[in-house]
Amino acid sequence: MDFYEAVSARRSIRDFTDEKIPQETMKRIIGAAYQAPANDHFRDWHYIVVTDPDMKREMLEGVPKNLTVKDVDDMTFISDPVQKESYRFAVPRQYRMLYDAAAVIVPLMKKKVDILHPADLSHLNVFASIWCSIENLWLAATAEGYGCNLRIPWGNEEEIAKKALGFPDGYLIPCFIGIGRPAPDAVRTKQIDVHLDEQIHWQRF
Ligand SMILES: Cc1cc2nc3c(=O)[nH]c(=O)nc-3n(C[C@H](O)[C@H](O)[C@H](O)COP(=O)(O)O)c2cc1C
């Protein structure tokens, strides 16, 4: 797949077939994550690939299973109709989109600075870098014909996953990534329109 094709085919996928992903393919996809730029040159990230259903259940115990469209309708911060439709689709699927995926990939980044209380923007570099890595992974998965979704751990979700996964202190989970073969009827929610002529500026804003 050509690069720009992969970029436009990359969408959040929340419904999957039962197909498994061969380990060699998974290594290629995660290998692409390690080619991303990194602020301090280290790329000292770890990626845990979880395929075992019992492990997934234990790790995802904190993820809400019963959210409904009504919960989305009660979210007062959503005003845009396209955004709302996307949330109405995504929110009720937060658990299944991970549990039903062929694998949940868990990126780990080192807590080198207190990213929740950064002294300045550069203290977020370590966080920004792993997100570059996650985007590489997502694009590589797309180029291989797979789909991904993301969930940011809320509340005690990270603590529960840490206990299940047994990784040492000093690491943080930026997100859970569900990955698998998109179901034939997998929905790609509409993206918000962007207007390049209004959003790209030449020389000055
Ligand atoms: C930083 C970040 C956090 C996200 N968190 C979630 C999440 O918690 N749950 C979810 O279903 N999707 C999450 N997403 C996916 C977005 O909802 C999705 O990318 C967006 O709606 C655009 O759709 P697309 O990926 O199909 O282009 C997140 C994406 C990003 C970049």
The ligand as a Gaussian input file, in Angstrom:
#p B3LYP/6-31G(d) Opt

LIG

0 1
 C       -5.075000      10.926000      21.883000
 C       -6.260000      10.127000      21.383000
 C       -7.127000       9.565000      22.306000
 C       -8.194000       8.769000      21.878000
 N       -8.979000       8.155000      22.795000
 C       -9.951000       7.308000      22.385000
 C      -10.701000       6.551000      23.333000
 O      -10.477000       6.623000      24.561000
 N      -11.663000       5.731000      22.843000
 C      -11.927000       5.603000      21.509000
 O      -12.811000       4.824000      21.134000
 N      -11.215000       6.288000      20.580000
 C      -10.230000       7.125000      20.994000
 N       -9.477000       7.799000      20.075000
 C       -9.778000       7.653000      18.652000
 C      -10.567000       8.844000      18.149000
 O      -11.878000       8.784000      18.635000
 C      -10.567000       8.831000      16.609000
 O       -9.239000       8.873000      16.147000
 C      -11.335000      10.009000      16.049000
 O      -12.705000       9.888000      16.361000
 C      -11.201000      10.101000      14.527000
 O      -11.631000       8.912000      13.901000
 P      -10.639000       8.074000      12.966000
 O       -9.546000       7.512000      13.854000
 O      -11.492000       7.002000      12.364000
 O      -10.065000       9.005000      11.957000
 C       -8.419000       8.590000      20.484000
 C       -7.539000       9.175000      19.565000
 C       -6.471000       9.909000      20.005000
 C       -5.505000      10.497000      18.992000

